[in-house]
Amino acid sequence: MTHPIIIPNLGESITEVVLGEWLIQNGNWVDRDQSLLEIESDKVTQELPSPVSGVLTITLQAGEECRVGDTIGSIDESASKPEKIQTEEIALEEVTKETVASAEQTKATPLAKKVASDMGVQIDQLKGSGNSGKITKADVISASESPIALPVEKTEVGSIIDESSTKRRGIRREKMSMLRRRIAKRLVEAQHSAAMLTTFNEADMSKVIALRKIHKEEFNDRYGVNLGFMSFFTRACVSALRAWPAINASIEGDEVVYHDYVDMSIAVGTERGLVVPVIRNADRMSFAEIELTIKELALRAKNGKLTIEDMTGGTFTISNGGVYGSMMSTPILNPPQSGILGLHRIQNRPIENPDKSGEIVLRPMMYLALSYDHRVVDGEGAVRFLVHLKDCIEDPQRLLLGL
């Protein structure tokens, strides 16, 4: 009996996927639930397990685009497991520790192996940055872009050829991933479908920094997580969104949908691109709960374990470009949301001392940028939202008092 391998339904909004490298060769034996290949959608990448045990027949190759429900191969359940494989399984149990260690050092993702082969990179010489030291596609690309010492050639009379003459100029083409194409499409749609405008302000981070310095060790000891800036800004945004609910709303058809809760989207950069997991019911969370949730979502994003549910349904977004050194930006809306807050690098700047008129002091300042949909949010509301946010950050006691 032949069992078809079908692209499963990965989520309500996912219709297309791209096939990754097959982990089992055509005609080889595969066990039930053994990973066959990775399939990449515009939102998630996940492994496709074998539905049954048997001999694999591959119909569609790596890199091909498929739709949900397409058949990409089959498995012959009636085939008998080859004796050679049974013998090899026994032999695998008897390999030496040195062989295992060597294999672990060159462990790489299927995509990383393919890219390394295409680019001529020696993958066994790379150090992996992925989970458990696994070599990723980003590691291979980074290695290919690093300067490599060119061999010095000698002529017949022993003269040395200038190494610059051996350098070559070239280009590299790489097909956009489904995730990158989805990001590009959504960013363009956001600019075309919304009346987007950005307003700016700045916040003195002195008191938040001092508060973290005093309590960070005790906070970590009690909750097992660091006290970061993101929890302060999340709580401050919740406070401001309660005062200006239009920024927490969205447009559906000819109606404005207001939310009496805050599902906070947090932009996270990964080697595959930008993903935006959601903190559900952020308005009901403590500082510790927010920090623990952010830590968990960031780890899952790094390891490619986020699900569709993790990244849908947010009502407002925070994007922190400051971790990459950004001083100023105009963040693009995350449709159908009506607002997104951009955080930036903290840098000492001279300002007038608010406690003593005419005195100039150096303070750790951060630029804040709020992009909003002018169809829903008036300019006054957007400006006052940022002022409220600034007040909460510059006087964090307001967050404890619910002001």
C-alpha positions as a Markdown table, in Angstrom:
| # | Residue | x | y | z |
|---|---|---|---|---|
| 1 | Met | 0.0 | 0.0 | 0.0 |
| 2 | Thr | 1.3 | 3.4 | -1.0 |
| 3 | His | 0.7 | 6.4 | 1.4 |
| 4 | Pro | 0.9 | 9.9 | -0.1 |
| 5 | Ile | 2.9 | 12.7 | 1.5 |
| 6 | Ile | 0.6 | 15.7 | 1.6 |
| 7 | Ile | 1.4 | 19.3 | 2.6 |
| 8 | Pro | -0.7 | 19.8 | 5.7 |
| 9 | Asn | -2.8 | 22.8 | 6.7 |
| 10 | Leu | -0.4 | 25.0 | 8.7 |
| 11 | Gly | -2.8 | 27.8 | 9.6 |
| 12 | Glu | -5.8 | 29.6 | 8.5 |
| 13 | Ser | -3.9 | 32.2 | 6.4 |
| 14 | Ile | -1.2 | 30.0 | 5.0 |
| 15 | Thr | -1.8 | 28.6 | 1.5 |
| 16 | Glu | 1.7 | 28.2 | 0.0 |
| 17 | Val | 5.0 | 26.7 | 1.2 |
| 18 | Val | 8.5 | 26.2 | -0.1 |
| 19 | Leu | 10.1 | 22.8 | 0.2 |
| 20 | Gly | 13.4 | 22.6 | 2.0 |
| 21 | Glu | 16.1 | 19.9 | 1.5 |
| 22 | Trp | 14.8 | 16.3 | 1.8 |
| 23 | Leu | 16.4 | 14.7 | 4.9 |
| 24 | Ile | 15.9 | 11.2 | 3.4 |
| 25 | Gln | 17.1 | 10.2 | -0.1 |
| 26 | Asn | 14.7 | 8.9 | -2.7 |
| 27 | Gly | 14.3 | 5.2 | -2.5 |
| 28 | Asn | 15.5 | 5.0 | 1.1 |
| 29 | Trp | 13.7 | 3.5 | 4.1 |
| 30 | Val | 12.0 | 6.0 | 6.5 |
| 31 | Asp | 10.5 | 5.3 | 9.9 |
| 32 | Arg | 7.2 | 6.6 | 11.1 |
| 33 | Asp | 7.4 | 10.2 | 12.6 |
| 34 | Gln | 11.0 | 10.5 | 11.2 |
| 35 | Ser | 11.5 | 14.0 | 9.8 |
| 36 | Leu | 11.3 | 14.0 | 6.0 |
| 37 | Leu | 12.1 | 17.7 | 5.2 |
| 38 | Glu | 11.5 | 21.3 | 6.3 |
| 39 | Ile | 8.6 | 23.2 | 4.8 |
| 40 | Glu | 8.8 | 27.0 | 4.9 |
| 41 | Ser | 5.7 | 29.3 | 4.8 |
| 42 | Asp | 5.5 | 33.1 | 5.0 |
| 43 | Lys | 5.2 | 32.8 | 8.8 |
| 44 | Val | 6.8 | 29.6 | 10.1 |
| 45 | Thr | 9.2 | 26.9 | 9.2 |
| 46 | Gln | 8.6 | 23.4 | 10.5 |
| 47 | Glu | 9.6 | 19.8 | 9.9 |
| 48 | Leu | 7.2 | 17.5 | 8.1 |
| 49 | Pro | 7.3 | 14.0 | 9.8 |
| 50 | Ser | 6.7 | 10.8 | 8.0 |
| 51 | Pro | 3.1 | 9.6 | 8.4 |
| 52 | Val | 4.1 | 5.9 | 8.1 |
| 53 | Ser | 7.1 | 3.6 | 7.8 |
| 54 | Gly | 8.3 | 2.4 | 4.4 |
| 55 | Val | 10.3 | 3.2 | 1.3 |
| 56 | Leu | 10.3 | 6.9 | 0.2 |
| 57 | Thr | 9.5 | 8.1 | -3.3 |
| 58 | Ile | 10.1 | 11.8 | -3.9 |
| 59 | Thr | 8.0 | 13.7 | -6.4 |
| 60 | Leu | 8.8 | 17.3 | -5.8 |
| 61 | Gln | 12.3 | 18.6 | -5.1 |
| 62 | Ala | 13.8 | 21.1 | -2.6 |
| 63 | Gly | 13.1 | 24.7 | -3.5 |
| 64 | Glu | 9.8 | 24.1 | -5.3 |
| 65 | Glu | 6.7 | 26.0 | -4.3 |
| 66 | Cys | 3.6 | 24.0 | -3.3 |
| 67 | Arg | 0.1 | 24.7 | -2.0 |
| 68 | Val | -1.6 | 23.2 | 1.0 |
| 69 | Gly | -3.0 | 19.8 | 0.0 |
| 70 | Asp | -0.4 | 19.1 | -2.7 |
| 71 | Thr | 1.2 | 15.7 | -2.9 |
| 72 | Ile | 5.1 | 15.9 | -2.8 |
| 73 | Gly | 5.9 | 12.2 | -2.6 |
| 74 | Ser | 4.8 | 8.8 | -1.3 |
| 75 | Ile | 5.8 | 6.0 | 1.0 |
| 76 | Asp | 5.4 | 2.3 | 0.2 |
| 77 | Glu | 4.1 | 0.7 | 3.4 |
| 78 | Ser | 4.2 | -2.8 | 1.9 |
| 79 | Ala | 8.0 | -2.7 | 1.5 |
| 80 | Ser | 10.2 | -4.6 | 4.0 |
| 81 | Lys | 12.8 | -2.9 | 6.0 |
| 82 | Pro | 16.2 | -3.8 | 4.3 |
| 83 | Glu | 18.5 | -6.0 | 6.4 |
| 84 | Lys | 21.4 | -3.6 | 5.7 |
| 85 | Ile | 19.6 | -0.8 | 7.6 |
| 86 | Gln | 19.0 | -3.1 | 10.5 |
| 87 | Thr | 22.7 | -3.9 | 10.6 |
| 88 | Glu | 23.6 | -0.3 | 10.3 |
| 89 | Glu | 21.4 | 0.6 | 13.2 |
| 90 | Ile | 23.2 | -1.9 | 15.4 |
| 91 | Ala | 26.6 | -0.6 | 14.2 |
| 92 | Leu | 25.6 | 3.0 | 15.1 |
| 93 | Glu | 25.3 | 2.0 | 18.7 |
| 94 | Glu | 28.9 | 0.9 | 18.7 |
| 95 | Val | 30.6 | 4.0 | 17.2 |
| 96 | Thr | 33.3 | 5.6 | 19.3 |
| 97 | Lys | 32.9 | 8.8 | 21.3 |
| 98 | Glu | 35.5 | 10.4 | 19.0 |
| 99 | Thr | 33.3 | 9.8 | 16.0 |
| 100 | Val | 30.3 | 11.2 | 17.8 |
| 101 | Ala | 32.2 | 14.3 | 18.8 |
| 102 | Ser | 33.4 | 14.8 | 15.3 |
| 103 | Ala | 29.9 | 14.5 | 13.9 |
| 104 | Glu | 28.6 | 16.9 | 16.5 |
| 105 | Gln | 31.2 | 19.5 | 15.4 |
| 106 | Thr | 30.0 | 19.5 | 11.8 |
| 107 | Lys | 26.2 | 19.3 | 12.6 |
| 108 | Ala | 24.4 | 21.7 | 10.3 |
| 109 | Thr | 20.9 | 22.4 | 9.1 |
| 110 | Pro | 19.9 | 21.0 | 5.7 |
| 111 | Leu | 19.6 | 24.5 | 4.3 |
| 112 | Ala | 23.1 | 25.4 | 5.6 |
| 113 | Lys | 24.6 | 22.3 | 3.9 |
| 114 | Lys | 23.0 | 23.3 | 0.6 |
| 115 | Val | 24.1 | 26.9 | 0.8 |
| 116 | Ala | 27.6 | 25.8 | 1.8 |
| 117 | Ser | 27.8 | 23.5 | -1.2 |
| 118 | Asp | 26.6 | 26.2 | -3.6 |
| 119 | Met | 29.0 | 28.8 | -2.3 |
| 120 | Gly | 32.0 | 26.5 | -1.9 |
| 121 | Val | 32.3 | 26.9 | 1.9 |
| 122 | Gln | 34.0 | 24.2 | 3.9 |
| 123 | Ile | 31.2 | 23.6 | 6.5 |
| 124 | Asp | 33.3 | 21.4 | 8.7 |
| 125 | Gln | 35.5 | 24.4 | 9.5 |
| 126 | Leu | 32.6 | 26.6 | 10.7 |
| 127 | Lys | 31.4 | 27.2 | 14.3 |
| 128 | Gly | 27.7 | 27.0 | 14.6 |
| 129 | Ser | 25.6 | 29.7 | 16.3 |
| 130 | Gly | 22.3 | 27.8 | 16.3 |
| 131 | Asn | 20.8 | 25.6 | 19.0 |
| 132 | Ser | 23.3 | 23.1 | 20.5 |
| 133 | Gly | 26.0 | 24.6 | 18.2 |
| 134 | Lys | 24.2 | 23.7 | 15.0 |
| 135 | Ile | 25.6 | 25.5 | 11.9 |
| 136 | Thr | 22.9 | 27.7 | 10.3 |
| 137 | Lys | 22.5 | 29.4 | 6.9 |
| 138 | Ala | 23.6 | 32.7 | 8.4 |
| 139 | Asp | 26.9 | 31.1 | 9.6 |
| 140 | Val | 27.6 | 29.9 | 6.1 |
| 141 | Ile | 26.8 | 33.3 | 4.5 |
| 142 | Ser | 28.9 | 35.1 | 7.2 |
| 143 | Ala | 31.8 | 32.9 | 6.5 |
| 144 | Ser | 31.6 | 33.4 | 2.7 |
| 145 | Glu | 31.7 | 37.2 | 3.2 |
| 146 | Ser | 34.7 | 37.1 | 5.5 |
| 147 | Pro | 38.0 | 38.1 | 3.8 |
| 148 | Ile | 40.1 | 35.0 | 2.9 |
| 149 | Ala | 43.8 | 35.2 | 2.5 |
| 150 | Leu | 44.7 | 34.4 | -1.1 |
| 151 | Pro | 47.6 | 32.1 | -1.9 |
| 152 | Val | 50.8 | 33.9 | -3.1 |
| 153 | Glu | 51.8 | 32.7 | -6.5 |
| 154 | Lys | 55.3 | 32.7 | -7.9 |
| 155 | Thr | 56.4 | 33.0 | -11.5 |
| 156 | Glu | 59.0 | 30.8 | -13.1 |
| 157 | Val | 61.8 | 33.3 | -12.2 |
| 158 | Gly | 60.6 | 33.4 | -8.6 |
| 159 | Ser | 58.9 | 36.8 | -8.6 |
| 160 | Ile | 55.8 | 37.3 | -6.6 |
| 161 | Ile | 52.5 | 38.2 | -8.2 |
| 162 | Asp | 50.6 | 41.0 | -6.5 |
| 163 | Glu | 47.7 | 39.3 | -4.6 |
| 164 | Ser | 45.3 | 42.1 | -5.6 |
| 165 | Ser | 45.5 | 40.8 | -9.2 |
| 166 | Thr | 44.0 | 37.5 | -8.1 |
| 167 | Lys | 40.9 | 39.1 | -6.6 |
| 168 | Arg | 37.6 | 38.7 | -8.4 |
| 169 | Arg | 34.5 | 40.7 | -8.5 |
| 170 | Gly | 31.2 | 38.8 | -8.4 |
| 171 | Ile | 27.6 | 38.8 | -7.5 |
| 172 | Arg | 25.4 | 36.3 | -5.7 |
| 173 | Arg | 21.7 | 35.7 | -6.3 |
| 174 | Glu | 19.5 | 34.1 | -3.6 |
| 175 | Lys | 15.8 | 33.6 | -3.9 |
| 176 | Met | 13.7 | 35.5 | -1.3 |
| 177 | Ser | 12.3 | 33.2 | 1.4 |
| 178 | Met | 8.6 | 33.0 | 1.9 |
| 179 | Leu | 9.0 | 34.9 | 5.2 |
| 180 | Arg | 10.9 | 37.7 | 3.5 |
| 181 | Arg | 8.4 | 38.0 | 0.7 |
| 182 | Arg | 5.6 | 38.1 | 3.2 |
| 183 | Ile | 7.4 | 40.9 | 5.1 |
| 184 | Ala | 7.9 | 42.9 | 1.9 |
| 185 | Lys | 4.3 | 42.5 | 0.9 |
| 186 | Arg | 2.9 | 43.5 | 4.3 |
| 187 | Leu | 5.2 | 46.6 | 4.5 |
| 188 | Val | 4.1 | 47.8 | 1.1 |
| 189 | Glu | 0.4 | 47.1 | 1.9 |
| 190 | Ala | 0.7 | 49.1 | 5.1 |
| 191 | Gln | 2.0 | 52.1 | 3.3 |
| 192 | His | -0.6 | 51.9 | 0.5 |
| 193 | Ser | -3.7 | 51.1 | 2.7 |
| 194 | Ala | -3.2 | 53.4 | 5.7 |
| 195 | Ala | -2.8 | 57.1 | 6.1 |
| 196 | Met | 0.4 | 56.6 | 8.1 |
| 197 | Leu | 2.1 | 59.5 | 10.0 |
| 198 | Thr | 4.8 | 59.5 | 12.6 |
| 199 | Thr | 5.2 | 61.8 | 15.6 |
| 200 | Phe | 8.3 | 62.0 | 17.8 |
| 201 | Asn | 9.3 | 62.8 | 21.4 |
| 202 | Glu | 12.2 | 61.9 | 23.7 |
| 203 | Ala | 12.4 | 60.5 | 27.2 |
| 204 | Asp | 14.9 | 60.9 | 30.0 |
| 205 | Met | 15.8 | 57.3 | 31.0 |
| 206 | Ser | 17.6 | 58.3 | 34.3 |
| 207 | Lys | 15.0 | 57.1 | 36.8 |
| 208 | Val | 14.3 | 53.9 | 34.9 |
| 209 | Ile | 18.0 | 53.1 | 34.8 |
| 210 | Ala | 18.4 | 53.9 | 38.5 |
| 211 | Leu | 15.4 | 51.8 | 39.4 |
| 212 | Arg | 16.8 | 48.8 | 37.4 |
| 213 | Lys | 20.2 | 49.2 | 39.0 |
| 214 | Ile | 18.8 | 49.1 | 42.5 |
| 215 | His | 16.5 | 46.2 | 42.1 |
| 216 | Lys | 17.9 | 44.1 | 39.2 |
| 217 | Glu | 19.7 | 41.5 | 41.3 |
| 218 | Glu | 16.8 | 41.0 | 43.7 |
| 219 | Phe | 14.4 | 40.8 | 40.7 |
| 220 | Asn | 16.5 | 38.2 | 39.0 |
| 221 | Asp | 16.8 | 36.1 | 42.2 |
| 222 | Arg | 13.1 | 36.1 | 42.8 |
| 223 | Tyr | 11.8 | 35.6 | 39.2 |
| 224 | Gly | 14.7 | 34.1 | 37.4 |
| 225 | Val | 14.7 | 36.7 | 34.6 |
| 226 | Asn | 16.4 | 40.1 | 34.1 |
| 227 | Leu | 14.5 | 43.3 | 34.6 |
| 228 | Gly | 14.7 | 44.9 | 31.1 |
| 229 | Phe | 13.5 | 48.2 | 29.6 |
| 230 | Met | 10.8 | 46.4 | 27.5 |
| 231 | Ser | 8.6 | 45.7 | 30.6 |
| 232 | Phe | 8.6 | 49.4 | 31.5 |
| 233 | Phe | 7.6 | 50.4 | 28.0 |
| 234 | Thr | 5.0 | 47.7 | 27.8 |
| 235 | Arg | 3.4 | 48.8 | 31.0 |
| 236 | Ala | 3.7 | 52.5 | 29.9 |
| 237 | Cys | 2.0 | 51.7 | 26.6 |
| 238 | Val | -0.8 | 49.9 | 28.3 |
| 239 | Ser | -1.4 | 52.9 | 30.5 |
| 240 | Ala | -1.3 | 55.2 | 27.4 |
| 241 | Leu | -3.6 | 53.0 | 25.4 |
| 242 | Arg | -6.2 | 53.0 | 28.1 |
| 243 | Ala | -6.2 | 56.8 | 27.8 |
| 244 | Trp | -6.3 | 56.8 | 24.0 |
| 245 | Pro | -8.1 | 53.6 | 22.9 |
| 246 | Ala | -8.2 | 54.6 | 19.2 |
| 247 | Ile | -4.4 | 53.7 | 19.0 |
| 248 | Asn | -5.4 | 50.2 | 20.2 |
| 249 | Ala | -8.1 | 49.9 | 17.6 |
| 250 | Ser | -8.2 | 48.6 | 14.0 |
| 251 | Ile | -10.3 | 49.1 | 10.9 |
| 252 | Glu | -12.5 | 46.3 | 9.5 |
| 253 | Gly | -14.4 | 47.3 | 6.4 |
| 254 | Asp | -16.3 | 50.5 | 7.3 |
| 255 | Glu | -16.1 | 49.9 | 11.1 |
| 256 | Val | -13.5 | 50.7 | 13.7 |
| 257 | Val | -13.0 | 47.8 | 16.1 |
| 258 | Tyr | -11.9 | 48.9 | 19.6 |
| 259 | His | -10.2 | 46.4 | 22.0 |
| 260 | Asp | -10.7 | 46.5 | 25.7 |
| 261 | Tyr | -7.6 | 44.4 | 26.1 |
| 262 | Val | -4.0 | 44.8 | 25.0 |
| 263 | Asp | -2.3 | 42.0 | 23.1 |
| 264 | Met | 1.2 | 43.5 | 22.7 |
| 265 | Ser | 3.2 | 42.6 | 19.6 |
| 266 | Ile | 7.0 | 42.6 | 20.1 |
| 267 | Ala | 9.2 | 42.8 | 17.0 |
| 268 | Val | 12.1 | 40.3 | 17.2 |
| 269 | Gly | 14.9 | 40.0 | 14.7 |
| 270 | Thr | 16.0 | 36.4 | 13.7 |
| 271 | Glu | 18.3 | 35.0 | 11.0 |
| 272 | Arg | 15.2 | 34.3 | 8.9 |
| 273 | Gly | 13.9 | 37.9 | 9.2 |
| 274 | Leu | 11.6 | 40.0 | 11.4 |
| 275 | Val | 8.9 | 38.1 | 13.4 |
| 276 | Val | 6.4 | 39.7 | 15.7 |
| 277 | Pro | 5.2 | 37.4 | 18.5 |
| 278 | Val | 2.3 | 38.5 | 20.7 |
| 279 | Ile | 2.1 | 39.0 | 24.5 |
| 280 | Arg | -1.5 | 38.1 | 25.2 |
| 281 | Asn | -3.3 | 40.1 | 27.8 |
| 282 | Ala | -0.3 | 42.3 | 28.5 |
| 283 | Asp | -2.6 | 44.7 | 30.3 |
| 284 | Arg | -3.1 | 42.1 | 33.1 |
| 285 | Met | 0.6 | 41.2 | 33.5 |
| 286 | Ser | 3.2 | 42.2 | 36.1 |
| 287 | Phe | 6.7 | 43.3 | 35.2 |
| 288 | Ala | 8.0 | 39.8 | 35.9 |
| 289 | Glu | 5.3 | 38.1 | 33.8 |
| 290 | Ile | 6.0 | 40.4 | 30.9 |
| 291 | Glu | 9.8 | 39.8 | 31.1 |
| 292 | Leu | 9.3 | 36.0 | 31.4 |
| 293 | Thr | 7.0 | 36.0 | 28.4 |
| 294 | Ile | 9.3 | 38.1 | 26.3 |
| 295 | Lys | 12.2 | 35.8 | 27.2 |
| 296 | Glu | 10.2 | 32.7 | 26.2 |
| 297 | Leu | 9.0 | 34.2 | 22.9 |
| 298 | Ala | 12.5 | 35.4 | 21.9 |
| 299 | Leu | 14.0 | 32.0 | 22.6 |
| 300 | Arg | 11.3 | 30.3 | 20.5 |
| 301 | Ala | 11.8 | 32.8 | 17.7 |
| 302 | Lys | 15.6 | 32.2 | 17.7 |
| 303 | Asn | 15.0 | 28.4 | 17.4 |
| 304 | Gly | 12.3 | 28.7 | 14.8 |
| 305 | Lys | 9.6 | 27.3 | 17.2 |
| 306 | Leu | 7.0 | 30.1 | 16.9 |
| 307 | Thr | 3.6 | 29.0 | 15.8 |
| 308 | Ile | 0.9 | 30.9 | 13.8 |
| 309 | Glu | -1.0 | 31.5 | 17.0 |
| 310 | Asp | 2.1 | 33.1 | 18.6 |
| 311 | Met | 2.2 | 35.8 | 15.9 |
| 312 | Thr | -1.4 | 36.7 | 15.2 |
| 313 | Gly | -4.0 | 38.9 | 16.9 |
| 314 | Gly | -1.8 | 41.7 | 18.3 |
| 315 | Thr | -3.5 | 45.1 | 18.9 |
| 316 | Phe | -0.3 | 47.3 | 19.2 |
| 317 | Thr | 3.4 | 46.8 | 18.4 |
| 318 | Ile | 6.7 | 47.8 | 20.0 |
| 319 | Ser | 9.8 | 47.7 | 17.9 |
| 320 | Asn | 13.2 | 48.3 | 19.6 |
| 321 | Gly | 15.7 | 49.3 | 16.9 |
| 322 | Gly | 17.9 | 50.7 | 19.7 |
| 323 | Val | 19.4 | 47.3 | 20.4 |
| 324 | Tyr | 21.0 | 47.6 | 16.9 |
| 325 | Gly | 22.2 | 51.1 | 17.5 |
| 326 | Ser | 19.4 | 53.0 | 15.7 |
| 327 | Met | 19.1 | 56.7 | 16.8 |
| 328 | Met | 15.9 | 57.5 | 14.9 |
| 329 | Ser | 13.4 | 55.8 | 12.6 |
| 330 | Thr | 9.9 | 55.9 | 11.4 |
| 331 | Pro | 8.4 | 52.5 | 12.1 |
| 332 | Ile | 5.9 | 51.0 | 9.6 |
| 333 | Leu | 2.5 | 49.9 | 10.9 |
| 334 | Asn | 1.8 | 46.2 | 11.4 |
| 335 | Pro | -1.6 | 45.8 | 9.7 |
| 336 | Pro | -4.4 | 45.9 | 10.7 |
| 337 | Gln | -3.1 | 47.7 | 13.8 |
| 338 | Ser | -3.4 | 51.5 | 14.1 |
| 339 | Gly | -0.2 | 52.2 | 16.1 |
| 340 | Ile | 3.5 | 51.1 | 16.5 |
| 341 | Leu | 6.0 | 52.5 | 18.9 |
| 342 | Gly | 9.7 | 52.7 | 17.9 |
| 343 | Leu | 12.4 | 52.7 | 20.6 |
| 344 | His | 15.9 | 53.8 | 19.9 |
| 345 | Arg | 19.4 | 53.9 | 21.3 |
| 346 | Ile | 20.0 | 55.5 | 24.7 |
| 347 | Gln | 22.6 | 58.2 | 24.5 |
| 348 | Asn | 23.8 | 61.0 | 26.8 |
| 349 | Arg | 22.6 | 64.4 | 25.5 |
| 350 | Pro | 22.7 | 67.9 | 27.0 |
| 351 | Ile | 19.2 | 69.1 | 28.2 |
| 352 | Glu | 17.9 | 71.7 | 30.6 |
| 353 | Asn | 17.7 | 70.5 | 34.1 |
| 354 | Pro | 14.0 | 70.1 | 34.9 |
| 355 | Asp | 14.7 | 70.8 | 38.6 |
| 356 | Lys | 16.8 | 73.9 | 38.0 |
| 357 | Ser | 15.9 | 76.3 | 35.3 |
| 358 | Gly | 18.8 | 77.5 | 33.1 |
| 359 | Glu | 21.2 | 74.7 | 34.1 |
| 360 | Ile | 22.4 | 72.3 | 31.4 |
| 361 | Val | 23.0 | 68.7 | 32.4 |
| 362 | Leu | 23.9 | 65.4 | 30.6 |
| 363 | Arg | 21.1 | 62.9 | 30.7 |
| 364 | Pro | 20.6 | 59.4 | 29.1 |
| 365 | Met | 18.0 | 60.2 | 26.5 |
| 366 | Met | 16.0 | 58.0 | 24.1 |
| 367 | Tyr | 14.0 | 59.2 | 21.0 |
| 368 | Leu | 10.5 | 57.7 | 20.8 |
| 369 | Ala | 8.6 | 57.4 | 17.5 |
| 370 | Leu | 4.9 | 56.7 | 17.2 |
| 371 | Ser | 3.6 | 55.8 | 13.8 |
| 372 | Tyr | -0.2 | 55.8 | 13.6 |
| 373 | Asp | -3.1 | 55.4 | 11.1 |
| 374 | His | -4.5 | 58.9 | 10.7 |
| 375 | Arg | -7.8 | 57.4 | 9.5 |
| 376 | Val | -8.4 | 56.3 | 13.1 |
| 377 | Val | -6.1 | 58.4 | 15.3 |
| 378 | Asp | -6.1 | 62.2 | 15.3 |
| 379 | Gly | -2.8 | 64.0 | 15.6 |
| 380 | Glu | -3.6 | 65.4 | 19.0 |
| 381 | Gly | -4.3 | 62.0 | 20.4 |
| 382 | Ala | -1.0 | 60.6 | 19.0 |
| 383 | Val | 1.0 | 63.5 | 20.4 |
| 384 | Arg | -0.6 | 63.2 | 23.8 |
| 385 | Phe | -0.1 | 59.4 | 23.8 |
| 386 | Leu | 3.6 | 60.0 | 23.5 |
| 387 | Val | 3.6 | 62.7 | 26.2 |
| 388 | His | 1.8 | 60.3 | 28.5 |
| 389 | Leu | 4.4 | 57.5 | 27.7 |
| 390 | Lys | 7.2 | 60.0 | 28.3 |
| 391 | Asp | 5.8 | 60.9 | 31.7 |
| 392 | Cys | 5.5 | 57.2 | 32.7 |
| 393 | Ile | 9.1 | 56.5 | 31.8 |
| 394 | Glu | 10.5 | 59.6 | 33.4 |
| 395 | Asp | 8.5 | 59.0 | 36.6 |
| 396 | Pro | 8.1 | 55.2 | 36.7 |
| 397 | Gln | 6.2 | 55.5 | 40.0 |
| 398 | Arg | 3.2 | 56.5 | 37.9 |
| 399 | Leu | 3.1 | 52.9 | 36.6 |
| 400 | Leu | 2.8 | 51.5 | 40.1 |
| 401 | Leu | 0.0 | 54.0 | 40.9 |
| 402 | Gly | -1.9 | 53.4 | 37.7 |
| 403 | Leu | -1.6 | 57.0 | 36.6 |
